[in-house]
C-alpha cells in the first residue's frame, strides 16, 4: 500500500530534528505494516492553527491526484489544531479515498475528528490564556511583555538556579540618539518621508536592521505604533493595547485595538529616552496636522475588493524588485524610490502604456504558433 508521511513542528524555539524524529517513528510503523512510502511532506516552524502551510497544501494536492492511499502522521495535532481545518482535511481525504492514520489515534474516524479536534482547539486557547497571564505578570513587574523595540537592548542574565531572567531591557545609546534625532527633526518641520530619506542616505540602520520608511516613523498614533508614538520612549510601558487575530481566509495575523480599560500601563522611568517637553510638542504637531489614518477593519469591504486595474500589484521595479505603485491618477512609480530613497529608479510609467504593452506582448506570444503554421490557420 502506498503511503505518504507528514511531519510538522510549530515554533522556532523547537528543534529542527523534531521533524526527523516524527518521520523516523512513522517509517518504523509503516515498515511493520508492510507499507511503501512514496513521499513525505513537512512544515517547519509553522503553527498548526491554519491549513495555509506549503507542506500540507502539497499533500492535499497529491492526495486528490491519487498519488497515495494513506496519510501517516505522529498525531492529529501535527496535521492541524483547528476544528474547522481538521474536519475539512478529513473530508477532502475521504473524497480522494485516502485514509488518515496516526501513531497516537490509529485510523482517524469522524469520532476522532470531533473529539480530538475540540481538544486541540481548547489546547490552543488554554495555551494562549496562560501565555497572556504570564506576560501580564511580567509587565506588572516593569519588564517587557513583547518584542524588542528600536532604542533598547535585551539584558541577558540568569537567576541563582540557572534559569534565564526574561523581560529586562536597557537603553541602546546609539539607537536612542537616532530616536532623539527623529523627534527633533519632526519638530523642526520635516516630514516623516524626508526624515526616512535622510536616514537611509546616511545608511543609518532602522528597526531590525531594515530600511527606514515614512510609516516606520509616523506610524499610527491611535494604535501607538511608530517611532513618534512609542510611549516607552517617555518611560511608560503600555501592554495589551492591541490584540491579534488570524484571518481564517488568508491565515494572516491582523491587529485589533483593545478598549483603553484593558490596557496595562506601567511606569519605567529608567527606560526614558525622550524628555516630556519634546514628547508633548510632537503630540501637539501631530494633532495640528490631523494625521489619524482610519483603523483597519472599519470598512470590511476594503479587504475583499478586487483591484481596479488589470495589472494592479503585479508591476515590479527592475532595479530593486519592489512594487510599482500609483503616484498620481495615471502614473506608476517605484515605491521604494518614492518612500525610502534607497532605489535610484525614478522612471515613471503611464498605467495605460503598461496594460497596452503587456497585452500586446501576450497576444503576440499566444499567436506565434499559428503564425508559424502559415496563413489561413487563425
ABEGO torsion letter per residue (X at the ends): XBBBBBBBBABAABBAAAAAAAAAAAAAAAAAAGBBBABBBBBBGBBAABABBAAAAAAAAAAAAGABABBBBABAAAABABAAAAAAAAAAAAAAGBBBBBAAAEBBBAAAAAAAAAAAAAAAAAAAAAAAAAAAAAAAAGBBABBBBBGBBBBBBBBAAGBBBBGBBBBBAAAAAAAAAAAAAAAAGBBAAAAAAAAAAAGBBBBGGBBBBAAAAAEBAAAGBEAAABAAAAGBBBBGABBBBBBAAAGBBBBBBBBAAABBBBBBAAABABBAAAAAAAAAAAAAAGBBBBBBGABAAAAABBBABAABGABBBAAAGBBBBBABAABBBBAAAAAAGABABABBBBAAAAAAAAAAAAAAAAAAAAAAAEBGAX
